[in-house]
Amino acid sequence: MMLQKERHVLVVFPHPDDESFGTAGTIAQYIEMGVPVTYACLTLGEMGRNLGNPPFANRETLPQIRKQELLGACDAMGLTDLRMMGLRDKTIEFEDPEKLVNMMTDLIEELHPSLVISFHPTLAVHPDHNATGVAVIEAMSRMPEADRPVLYMKAFDNDTLNQLGEPHVAHHTPNVADKKIAALRAHASQTVWMLPDMEKRWAANDKDALDWLYNEAFYIHEFK
Amino acid sequence: METVDVNHLQELLDSFANKDVYIHLETTNGSYASHFQEGFFNAGAFIRNVVIRYELGKVAGESPHRIGLKLPSGWIYAQGITHYTLDEHDRLLMAGLGPDGKLAVALEISETPFAY
């Protein structure tokens, strides 16, 4: 499916690398089309368990390392408007909900996006992911319907197909695969475990691995 | 981070005894544990920047080690510690890294607060 031309795309995820795994191709394609894209990354992934093996990071240096990785991934995607929102990894669900909703509302009012991309509020596996989706939906549900952007959600819980059926939107992004791979590589502290295996499978034309690289699927949230 | 040298780590623990220190203590299986393994009982705990004063700190056991801190009226301990470092801010960072290199437990001691 061809991407629609958008006025502005706002991507909201909680962790450095969330954008690269399921959305880097989409982000890179929008940017190549000349669509402005803003990525609001809520935390610096301070609580990540991957510290290198042998470890090149520790609990206290990881935030700065992941911040540099995030900047590298944004460069790889061509994304220039990165917002680091200053929350702490693994605490999003415990934040004051109004504070989160106001954060999302401020971003939407400032950027006036025609499309918002975030996580599904219950089927995104990590509590931070789900809590981010909840805040985005609440902020958007308070907007007048006529002004409301479209909302695409990532969902990957094991029960997703059962609950939601097939994704509503599937972007085919092989033309920017090199940018997606570069973005994934930039997140070395998180991806160094999976990339060597993935690269072998891509080189061997493994169908599932190439599907994962070339296709990015989203559900459209229906506001009641 | 280096693998634990028991004598050196013991010296470092002794150097923080009887001082007001900030503690970071964390155990985790990772937020994806029950996604990758259905039915996995995912438990963890995390405290950060709580101030304590311990009268005795001890490294025990073969690697992975156990670290215990005896407080005037309580205890703190961490099990599974494999690595440690005294960083450039003189903070004692201890971590338990699993065979895959992923952090499973962390215990950190500092005379100054940890960043947020």
Interface residues (C-beta under 8 A of the other chain):
Chain A: M47 R49 N50 L51 G52 N53 P54 P55 N58 R59 E60 T61 P63 R88 K90 V125 H126 P127 D128 D157 N158 W193
Chain B: M1 H24 E26 T28 G30 S31 Y32 H35 E38 F46 H83 T85 D87 R91 L93 A95 L97 D100 G101 K102 L103 A104 A106 E108 F114 A115 Y116
